[in-house]
Amino acid sequence: MKEVTMFMFEGCPHCRKAKEMMDALFAEKPEYAEVPLTVIDEKRQPEVADKYDYFYVPTFFVGEEKIHEGIPTKEAIEHVFKKAYNG
C-alpha cells in the first residue's frame, strides 16, 4: 500500500467535491479508507507544495507519481485509491 498525497486549498469548489467523492468511495469500499492520506493545503503549506510539479488543484500523488490533477471525477478518485491500495 502506498501513501496518497492530495494538494488542495480551502475554498476550492473542486477540492470540496473531491473530498465528497472520497467520502462516498470510502463508504462504498471501506478498504480504501485504510490508505494513508496526507492532505496539503498549498496556501498554508507552500514550502511543501512548491516541491511538487502540478498546476491545478486538487492534485493527487500516489507515492511520488502524479495520478490525477484538476477537476475530479468519481472514476479518477477511485483510480487514485485503487492504485495506492494495490501498491
Beta strands, then each sheet from edge to edge (+ up, - down):
strand 1: 4-8
strand 2: 37-41
strand 3: 59-62
strand 4: 65-69
sheet 1: 2+ 1+ 3- 4+
end
